[in-house]
Amino acid sequence: MAQLYMASNVIKNHIPITLRNGNWAQEFYRLDEMSIYIKTQFEDRTFIENILAQED
């Protein structure tokens, strides 16, 4: 259930499409592109924890 909530948050399902801004989804054609993106996004654990703490 938590995964569905996170996915909904990532794609900004709670915001009307016309008001969504920013880069909220990525499209990949090769596995190495995806791996680099994921590694870059999640390698700084403190940064991620700070973002999650702000949502409380």
C-alpha positions in Angstrom: 0.0 0.0 0.0 2.8 2.4 0.8 4.3 1.8 -2.6 1.1 2.9 -4.3 1.1 6.0 -2.2 4.7 6.8 -3.2 4.0 6.1 -6.9 1.0 8.4 -6.7 3.1 11.1 -5.1 5.9 10.8 -7.7 3.6 11.2 -10.7 1.7 14.0 -8.8 -1.6 12.2 -9.2 -3.1 14.6 -6.6 -2.4 17.6 -8.8 -4.5 18.4 -11.9 -2.5 17.7 -15.1 -2.6 21.3 -16.2 -0.9 22.4 -12.9 1.9 19.8 -12.8 5.3 21.3 -13.3 8.8 20.1 -13.2 10.3 16.8 -14.3 8.1 14.3 -12.6 8.7 11.2 -14.8 11.7 9.8 -16.7 11.7 7.7 -19.8 14.6 5.4 -20.4 15.6 3.4 -23.4 18.7 1.6 -22.0 19.4 -0.1 -18.7 22.6 1.9 -18.2 20.8 5.2 -18.5 18.2 4.1 -15.9 20.9 2.8 -13.5 22.9 6.1 -13.6 19.7 8.1 -12.9 18.6 5.9 -10.0 22.1 5.9 -8.5 22.4 9.7 -8.7 18.9 10.2 -7.2 19.4 7.9 -4.2 23.1 7.9 -3.3 22.7 10.8 -0.8 20.7 9.1 1.9 20.8 12.2 4.2 19.3 14.4 1.4 16.4 11.9 0.9 15.7 11.6 4.6 15.6 15.4 4.9 13.0 15.6 2.0 10.9 12.9 3.7 11.0 14.7 7.0 9.7 17.9 5.4 6.5 16.0 4.3 5.4 15.1 7.8 
